[in-house]
Amino acid sequence: MVAGVVALLVVLLVVGMPVALAMAISGALGLYMFGGMPVLSGILKTAPLSTANSYEIITIPMFILMAEFVIVSGVAQDLFRSAAIWVGRLRGGLAMATALAGAGFGAISGSSTAAAATLASTSIPAMIDQGYEPKLAAGVVAISGTLAMLIPPSVALVLYGVIADVSIGQLLVAGVIPGLFVMLAIIATVAILVRMDPSTAPAGRRYTLRDKVASLSRVGPMLVLFLAVTGTIYSGIATPTEAAAIGAFCAMLLALWEGKLGPGPLWGCLRRAAQTTCMILFVVLGAYIFGYFFTLTRVTNDLTQWIGGLGVAPMVVMVMILVLYIILGAFMDQIAILILTVPVILPLVLSLGFDPVWFGVIVVVTAEVGMVTPPLGMNVFVVARYTRRPVGEIFRGTFPHVLAHLVVIAVLTAFPALVLWLPSTMN
């Protein structure tokens, strides 16, 4: 019965049905097969309320609204220009500046695709005008956009925290150091690529110290927003939900200060934030229905017992789990993967003795790979749409960064303290 329901889910996903509906339909059929109409109707009556009736869920629309206000304000363009002034004189400096801007934008926005779209419209034209190889330029933009999934505020980490019943504050703070590691990996990959083939990226112009210091004035709003969210969570001043509301409010004030938030843009921000939130909640609802079926059929317990009976080392099992996430990321949306797999995988991870906060960060870092690998590669398609470049060219441009990402995953897996040290110092 379980195999049949899972097969139905796979078929529905392959034929293109929305993830939320595919999980809801297959889960509902499984519940009906398991307990008949009384079980199915009982769960369908309670699932919508239990999905949305969570205080922590409020964090998601606030972070999304914050990202919308940030995009309207134009701060991302200022971040890129400031980073380009500081490192642009190096060979490949504009590509490195893109990674720095991606980290900065990720620190004030939890949307990976929004980050990729914004960076594509700002940094790629500048790199192409200076003679950068289009493959290199588009690849570094696509991978830099994934930093928004990891560096707080991160919608992916919030969703994991809600699903896994783990401290969202600790998760968000735990994403800071791994996010910096990923950023450095992108910069190092660019440096290696341009050293191997100098023709792919020219050396940029030099700037005076006065120009560099002056450019930092435009970075101030980003620091204010970062402190308003991550700083208040780390210091214990605000809960993640309160910090998300503070961040959205500060981002709105920033857009007003920049003169970019008239009635039309304000309505657009509210409408897009509401649409994205409804989409995420719909996916969560479908996953809850499917998850109830897995719970009733004791799939998680059976899987845990089966893995425990294999007699292999816990780290070997963890490597198998991460490989599974990389494969799933190539075919499914990252949010859907989290919602669908965490309820099943997390009990197994806990039984092996791993920390749930560490696992959440590792899963999100692994999910970043799926944002730039074929055939789905959402960030690649976003960059292709904004730049009119061939999708295959961008996938080739991201391949070296995927290899660097795998190295980062291996380091974070081998040394959990890199993830867990900062949240252990929280107030």
C-alpha positions in Angstrom: 0.0 0.0 0.0 2.8 2.4 0.9 4.7 1.6 -2.3 1.5 2.2 -4.3 0.9 5.6 -2.8 4.5 6.6 -3.2 4.4 5.5 -6.9 1.2 7.5 -7.4 3.0 10.6 -6.0 5.9 10.1 -8.3 3.7 9.7 -11.3 1.7 12.9 -10.5 4.9 14.9 -10.1 6.3 13.5 -13.4 3.2 14.5 -15.3 3.5 18.1 -14.0 0.9 18.3 -11.3 1.6 21.0 -8.7 3.5 19.5 -5.7 0.9 20.5 -3.2 -1.9 18.8 -5.1 0.2 15.7 -5.9 1.0 15.2 -2.2 -2.6 15.9 -1.1 -4.2 13.5 -3.6 -1.8 10.6 -3.0 -1.9 11.1 0.7 -5.7 11.3 0.8 -5.9 8.1 -1.3 -3.5 6.4 1.1 -5.5 7.5 4.2 -8.7 6.2 2.6 -7.1 2.8 1.8 -5.8 2.7 5.4 -8.8 3.7 7.4 -11.7 4.4 5.1 -13.7 7.6 5.0 -13.8 8.3 8.8 -10.0 8.6 9.0 -9.8 10.6 5.8 -12.6 13.1 6.6 -11.2 13.5 10.2 -7.8 14.5 8.9 -9.1 16.7 6.1 -11.2 18.6 8.6 -8.3 19.4 10.9 -5.3 19.6 8.6 -6.0 23.1 7.2 -6.3 24.7 10.6 -3.3 22.8 12.0 -1.2 23.9 9.0 -1.9 27.6 9.4 -2.6 27.9 13.1 1.1 28.2 14.1 2.6 31.3 15.6 6.0 30.5 14.0 4.3 30.4 10.5 3.9 34.2 10.7 7.7 34.5 10.3 7.4 33.3 6.6 5.1 36.1 5.2 7.1 38.7 7.2 10.4 37.5 5.7 8.9 37.4 2.2 7.4 40.9 2.6 10.8 42.1 3.8 12.4 40.7 0.6 9.8 42.5 -1.6 10.5 45.8 0.1 14.2 45.3 -0.2 13.9 44.6 -4.0 11.9 47.7 -4.5 14.3 49.9 -2.5 17.2 49.1 -4.9 19.7 48.2 -2.1 21.0 45.2 -4.0 22.4 47.4 -6.8 24.2 49.5 -4.2 25.6 46.4 -2.6 27.1 45.2 -5.9 28.5 48.6 -6.8 30.2 48.9 -3.3 31.6 45.4 -3.6 32.9 46.1 -7.1 34.7 49.2 -5.9 36.5 47.1 -3.2 37.5 44.0 -5.2 36.8 45.0 -8.8 40.5 45.7 -9.7 41.3 42.0 -9.3 41.1 39.7 -12.3 37.6 38.3 -11.9 36.8 41.0 -9.3 33.3 41.7 -10.6 32.4 38.0 -10.3 33.8 38.0 -6.7 31.8 41.2 -6.0 28.7 39.3 -7.2 29.3 36.7 -4.5 29.7 39.4 -1.9 26.6 41.2 -3.1 24.7 37.8 -3.0 25.7 37.3 0.6 24.7 40.8 1.5 21.4 40.5 -0.3 20.9 37.1 1.4 21.3 38.8 4.7 18.3 41.0 4.1 16.2 38.6 1.9 15.2 35.0 2.3 14.3 34.3 -1.3 16.9 32.6 -3.5 15.1 33.2 -6.8 14.6 36.9 -5.9 18.3 37.2 -5.2 19.2 35.5 -8.5 16.9 37.7 -10.4 18.2 40.9 -8.8 21.8 40.0 -9.3 21.1 39.0 -12.9 19.7 42.4 -13.7 22.6 44.2 -12.0 25.9 42.3 -12.2 25.7 40.4 -15.4 25.4 43.5 -17.7 28.4 45.0 -15.9 30.5 41.9 -16.3 29.5 41.4 -20.0 30.4 45.1 -20.7 33.9 44.5 -19.2 34.5 41.5 -21.3 33.7 38.6 -18.9 32.9 35.2 -20.5 29.1 34.9 -20.4 29.3 31.4 -19.0 31.4 32.5 -16.1 29.2 35.6 -15.4 25.9 33.8 -15.5 27.2 30.8 -13.5 28.5 33.0 -10.6 25.1 34.9 -10.5 23.1 31.7 -10.3 25.2 30.2 -7.5 25.4 33.4 -5.5 21.6 33.6 -5.5 21.5 30.4 -3.4 23.1 32.2 -0.5 19.7 33.7 0.4 18.5 30.1 1.3 21.1 29.8 4.0 22.1 33.2 5.4 19.4 34.5 7.7 16.6 35.5 7.2 16.0 32.2 5.5 12.5 30.9 4.6 13.9 27.4 4.1 15.4 27.3 7.6 12.1 28.7 9.1 10.2 25.9 7.3 12.6 23.3 8.6 12.2 24.6 12.1 8.4 24.5 11.9 8.4 21.0 10.5 11.1 19.6 12.8 9.9 21.5 15.9 13.4 22.9 16.4 14.4 26.4 17.6 14.0 28.7 14.6 16.3 31.3 16.3 19.1 28.8 16.7 18.6 27.6 13.1 18.8 31.1 11.6 22.0 32.0 13.6 23.5 28.6 12.7 23.3 29.5 9.0 25.6 32.5 9.3 29.0 30.8 9.4 28.1 28.1 6.7 26.8 31.0 4.6 30.2 32.7 4.8 31.9 29.4 4.0 29.8 29.1 0.8 30.5 32.7 -0.2 34.2 32.1 0.2 34.0 28.9 -1.8 32.3 30.9 -4.7 35.1 33.5 -4.5 37.8 30.9 -4.4 36.3 29.0 -7.4 36.2 32.2 -9.4 39.9 32.9 -8.5 40.9 29.4 -9.7 38.9 29.6 -12.9 40.4 33.0 -14.0 43.8 31.8 -13.1 43.4 28.7 -15.2 42.1 30.8 -18.1 42.8 34.5 -17.8 40.8 35.3 -21.0 37.5 34.5 -19.2 37.8 37.7 -17.0 39.8 40.9 -17.3 41.4 42.9 -14.5 39.2 45.8 -13.4 40.0 49.5 -12.7 41.6 50.7 -9.5 39.7 52.9 -7.0 41.1 55.3 -4.5 40.7 54.8 -0.7 38.3 57.7 -0.7 36.1 56.0 -3.2 36.1 52.8 -1.2 35.2 54.5 2.0 32.5 56.6 0.3 30.9 53.4 -1.1 30.4 52.0 2.3 27.7 54.6 3.0 25.4 52.6 0.8 26.0 49.4 2.7 24.6 51.0 5.9 21.0 50.1 5.2 22.0 46.4 4.7 23.7 46.4 8.1 20.7 48.0 9.8 18.4 45.3 8.3 20.7 42.5 9.2 21.0 43.7 12.8 17.2 44.3 13.0 16.7 40.6 12.2 19.7 38.4 13.0 21.1 40.8 15.6 17.9 40.9 17.7 17.5 37.1 17.5 21.1 36.4 18.5 21.0 38.9 21.4 17.6 37.5 22.7 15.9 40.9 22.3 13.2 39.4 19.9 11.9 36.1 18.9 12.3 35.1 15.2 8.6 36.0 14.6 9.1 39.4 16.2 12.4 39.9 14.4 10.7 39.1 11.1 8.1 41.8 11.7 10.8 44.3 12.7 12.7 43.5 9.6 9.7 43.9 7.3 8.9 47.3 8.9 12.5 48.5 8.6 12.6 47.4 4.9 9.4 49.3 4.3 11.0 52.4 5.9 14.0 51.9 3.7 11.9 51.8 0.6 10.1 54.9 1.7 13.4 56.7 2.4 14.6 55.8 -1.1 11.4 57.2 -2.5 10.5 53.9 -4.2 7.4 53.0 -2.3 4.4 54.7 -3.8 0.8 53.2 -3.7 1.5 51.1 -6.8 4.7 49.5 -5.6 3.3 49.0 -2.1 0.3 47.1 -3.4 2.6 45.0 -5.6 4.8 44.1 -2.7 1.8 43.1 -0.6 0.2 41.1 -3.4 3.4 39.2 -4.3 4.1 38.4 -0.6 0.5 37.1 -0.1 0.7 35.0 -3.3 4.1 33.4 -2.3 2.8 32.8 1.3 -0.3 31.1 0.1 1.8 28.9 -2.3 4.0 27.8 0.6 1.1 27.1 2.9 -0.7 25.1 0.2 2.5 23.0 -0.1 2.6 22.6 3.6 -1.0 21.5 3.7 -0.4 18.8 1.0 2.6 17.6 2.9 0.7 17.3 6.2 -1.9 15.1 4.5 0.8 12.9 3.0 2.7 12.9 6.3 -0.3 11.7 8.3 -0.5 8.7 6.0 3.2 8.0 6.6 2.7 8.3 10.4 -0.3 6.0 10.5 1.5 3.3 8.4 4.6 3.6 10.7 6.9 4.0 7.7 9.3 6.2 9.8 9.5 3.7 12.6 10.1 0.8 10.2 12.7 2.7 8.3 14.6 3.6 11.5 14.6 0.0 12.6 15.7 -1.2 9.2 18.7 1.2 9.1 19.6 0.3 12.7 19.7 -3.3 11.8 22.2 -2.8 8.9 25.1 -2.3 11.3 26.8 0.5 9.4 28.4 3.6 10.9 26.1 6.6 11.4 28.2 8.8 9.2 27.8 6.3 6.3 24.0 6.6 6.7 24.3 10.4 6.8 26.3 10.4 3.5 23.5 8.2 1.9 20.9 10.7 3.1 22.8 13.7 1.7 23.2 11.9 -1.7 19.4 11.3 -1.7 18.8 15.1 -1.1 21.2 16.0 -3.9 19.3 13.6 -6.3 15.9 14.9 -5.2 17.1 18.5 -5.5 17.7 17.9 -9.2 14.0 17.1 -9.8 11.9 18.8 -7.1 11.4 22.2 -5.5 13.6 22.7 -2.4 10.7 23.7 -0.2 8.7 20.7 -1.3 11.7 18.4 -0.5 12.0 19.8 3.0 8.3 19.4 3.7 8.0 16.0 2.2 11.2 14.4 3.6 12.0 15.9 7.0 9.1 14.2 8.9 10.4 10.9 7.6 14.2 11.4 7.7 14.5 13.4 10.9 13.5 10.6 13.4 16.2 8.4 11.7 18.8 11.2 12.0 18.0 11.7 15.7 18.2 8.0 16.4 21.7 8.1 14.9 22.7 10.7 17.4 23.0 13.8 15.1 22.0 17.3 16.2 18.7 18.5 14.5 20.0 22.1 14.2 23.1 20.9 12.4 21.1 18.6 10.2 18.8 21.4 9.2 21.6 23.6 8.1 23.3 20.7 6.2 20.1 19.9 4.4 19.6 23.5 3.3 23.2 23.7 2.1 22.6 20.5 0.1 19.4 21.8 -1.3 21.3 24.8 -2.6 23.0 22.4 -5.1 19.6 21.5 -6.5 19.0 25.2 -7.4 21.7 25.1 -10.0 21.7 21.5 -11.3 19.7 20.1 -14.2 17.0 19.5 -15.1 15.1 21.7 -12.6 17.8 24.3 -11.6 15.4 27.1 -10.7 18.1 29.7 -10.3 19.5 28.8 -13.7 16.2 29.3 -15.4 15.7 32.6 -13.6 19.1 33.9 -14.8 18.4 32.7 -18.3 15.1 34.5 -18.4 16.7 37.8 -17.3 19.8 37.6 -19.5 18.5 35.8 -22.6 21.4 33.4 -22.4 21.1 29.6 -23.2 20.2 27.5 -20.3 22.9 24.9 -21.1 25.6 27.6 -21.1 24.5 28.7 -17.5 24.5 25.1 -16.3 28.0 24.7 -17.6 29.0 27.9 -15.8 27.6 26.6 -12.5 29.3 23.2 -12.6 32.6 24.3 -11.0 30.6 25.9 -8.2 28.7 22.7 -7.6 31.9 20.9 -7.1 33.0 23.6 -4.6 29.6 23.3 -2.9 30.1 19.5 -2.4 33.5 20.3 -0.7 31.8 22.7 1.7 29.1 20.1 2.5 31.8 17.6 3.2 33.6 20.0 5.6 30.5 21.0 7.4 29.5 17.3 7.8 32.9 16.3 9.1 33.1 19.3 11.5 29.6 20.0 13.1 31.1 22.6 15.4 31.4 25.0 12.4 27.6 25.0 12.4 26.8 24.7 16.1 29.3 27.0 17.7 27.6 30.4 17.0 24.1 29.3 18.2 25.7 27.9 21.3 26.8 31.4 22.2 23.3 32.9 21.9 21.7 34.8 24.7 
